[in-house]
Amino acid sequence: MSAEPAKARQYALKLLSYRSYSVEELRQRLQRKGFSSDAIDQIIPVMVDYGYLNDEAYARSLIELLIERRGYGSRRLLQELLSRGIDRGLAVELLGEISDSQEMERALSLARKKIRSFSRANRSKTYRRMASFLMRKGFPTEISRRVLEEILPPAEW
């Protein structure tokens, strides 16, 4: 291994010692640092072979983290995975493992917490604000609608 690939390898290992990266994220970080495409193309397969880079494992842990800490729905999770260089096919496959009932439970839980912060004076305003909140979190329209029907029943207002 010549000098540049060796330096790229050292830098990649340093980055990976802090946190996991997708293949594409690591490629971009190495490019920003100024390493040549040839050096990067030599290093990436080595990192994959050694198991230091694994897009599937990275995506799974990222999904778990974003669900647990941020309460994201499937649409927002897909957006996050794609922005971090995860292949669309892999992202869709992994997100397909999340059932609608799990997503519904998560959306209901978030909505129940959030509704406490809203004034209950105006039902339509509360409904709009809650719908926007759920959409920003990345929940599908159908799940958002079902959640809103459950937490804002017409008889209650």
C-alpha positions as CSV (number, residue, x, y, z in Angstrom):
1,M,0.0,0.0,0.0
2,S,1.5,3.3,-1.0
3,A,1.5,6.5,1.2
4,E,-1.9,8.0,0.2
5,P,-4.0,4.8,0.6
6,A,-2.2,4.1,3.9
7,K,-3.1,7.6,5.2
8,A,-6.7,7.2,3.9
9,R,-6.9,3.9,5.8
10,Q,-5.6,5.5,9.0
11,Y,-8.1,8.4,8.7
12,A,-10.9,6.0,7.9
13,L,-10.1,3.9,11.0
14,K,-9.9,7.1,13.1
15,L,-13.4,8.1,11.9
16,L,-14.8,4.6,12.5
17,S,-13.4,4.6,16.0
18,Y,-15.9,7.4,16.9
19,R,-19.0,6.1,15.2
20,S,-20.4,3.9,12.4
21,Y,-20.6,5.2,8.9
22,S,-22.3,4.0,5.7
23,V,-20.0,3.3,2.8
24,E,-21.2,6.5,1.1
25,E,-20.7,8.7,4.2
26,L,-17.2,7.4,4.7
27,R,-16.4,8.0,1.0
28,Q,-17.6,11.6,1.2
29,R,-15.6,12.2,4.4
30,L,-12.5,10.9,2.8
31,Q,-13.1,13.0,-0.3
32,R,-13.6,16.1,1.8
33,K,-10.3,15.4,3.5
34,G,-8.7,15.5,0.1
35,F,-7.9,11.8,-0.6
36,S,-7.9,10.8,-4.3
37,S,-10.7,8.6,-5.7
38,D,-8.1,5.9,-6.4
39,A,-7.0,5.8,-2.7
40,I,-10.7,5.8,-1.5
41,D,-11.6,3.0,-4.0
42,Q,-8.7,0.9,-2.5
43,I,-9.7,1.5,1.1
44,I,-13.5,1.1,1.0
45,P,-13.5,-2.6,0.0
46,V,-10.9,-3.4,2.6
47,M,-13.1,-1.7,5.3
48,V,-16.1,-3.7,4.1
49,D,-14.1,-7.0,4.0
50,Y,-12.9,-6.5,7.6
51,G,-16.5,-5.7,8.7
52,Y,-15.7,-2.1,9.6
53,L,-18.3,-0.9,7.1
54,N,-21.7,-2.6,6.9
55,D,-24.6,-0.6,5.5
56,E,-27.2,-3.0,6.7
57,A,-26.1,-3.1,10.3
58,Y,-25.6,0.7,10.2
59,A,-29.1,1.3,8.8
60,R,-30.7,-1.1,11.4
61,S,-29.0,0.8,14.3
62,L,-29.8,4.2,12.8
63,I,-33.5,3.2,12.4
64,E,-33.6,2.0,16.0
65,L,-31.9,5.2,17.3
66,L,-34.2,7.5,15.3
67,I,-37.3,5.7,16.4
68,E,-36.3,5.6,20.0
69,R,-34.9,9.1,20.4
70,R,-36.8,11.1,17.8
71,G,-40.0,9.1,17.3
72,Y,-39.8,9.2,13.5
73,G,-42.2,7.5,11.2
74,S,-41.4,5.4,8.2
75,R,-41.3,8.2,5.7
76,R,-38.9,10.3,7.7
77,L,-36.8,7.3,8.4
78,L,-36.5,6.6,4.7
79,Q,-35.5,10.2,4.1
80,E,-32.8,10.0,6.8
81,L,-31.4,6.7,5.5
82,L,-31.2,8.0,1.9
83,S,-29.5,11.2,3.0
84,R,-26.9,9.1,4.7
85,G,-26.1,7.1,1.6
86,I,-28.0,3.9,2.3
87,D,-29.3,2.2,-0.9
88,R,-33.0,2.7,-1.5
89,G,-33.7,-1.0,-1.9
90,L,-32.0,-1.8,1.4
91,A,-33.8,1.0,3.2
92,V,-37.2,0.0,1.9
93,E,-36.5,-3.6,2.9
94,L,-35.5,-2.7,6.4
95,L,-38.4,-0.3,6.9
96,G,-40.8,-3.0,5.6
97,E,-40.0,-4.9,8.8
98,I,-41.8,-2.3,10.8
99,S,-45.4,-3.2,11.1
100,D,-48.3,-0.7,10.7
101,S,-49.4,-1.6,14.2
102,Q,-46.0,-0.7,15.6
103,E,-46.0,2.6,13.7
104,M,-49.6,3.3,14.9
105,E,-48.7,2.7,18.5
106,R,-45.7,5.0,18.2
107,A,-47.8,7.7,16.5
108,L,-50.5,7.5,19.2
109,S,-47.9,7.7,22.0
110,L,-46.3,10.8,20.4
111,A,-49.7,12.4,19.7
112,R,-50.9,11.8,23.3
113,K,-47.8,13.5,24.7
114,K,-48.0,16.4,22.2
115,I,-51.7,17.2,22.6
116,R,-51.0,18.2,26.3
117,S,-49.1,21.2,25.0
118,F,-52.0,22.4,22.8
119,S,-54.8,24.7,23.9
120,R,-58.1,22.7,23.7
121,A,-60.1,25.8,22.9
122,N,-60.2,25.3,19.1
123,R,-60.6,21.8,17.8
124,S,-59.9,22.6,14.1
125,K,-56.7,24.4,15.0
126,T,-55.6,21.6,17.3
127,Y,-56.4,19.1,14.6
128,R,-54.3,21.0,12.0
129,R,-51.4,21.4,14.3
130,M,-51.4,17.7,15.3
131,A,-51.7,16.6,11.7
132,S,-48.7,18.8,10.8
133,F,-46.8,17.4,13.7
134,L,-47.4,13.8,12.7
135,M,-46.5,14.5,9.1
136,R,-43.2,16.2,10.1
137,K,-42.4,13.2,12.1
138,G,-42.8,11.1,9.0
139,F,-46.0,9.1,9.6
140,P,-48.1,8.0,6.6
141,T,-51.3,9.9,6.0
142,E,-53.5,7.0,6.9
143,I,-51.8,6.4,10.2
144,S,-52.0,10.1,11.0
145,R,-55.7,10.2,10.2
146,R,-56.4,7.2,12.4
147,V,-54.5,8.7,15.3
148,L,-56.3,12.0,15.0
149,E,-59.7,10.2,15.0
150,E,-58.7,8.4,18.2
151,I,-57.2,11.3,20.1
152,L,-59.7,14.0,18.9
153,P,-63.1,12.2,18.8
154,P,-65.9,14.6,17.6
155,A,-68.0,13.9,20.8
156,E,-65.3,15.1,23.0
157,W,-65.5,18.7,21.6
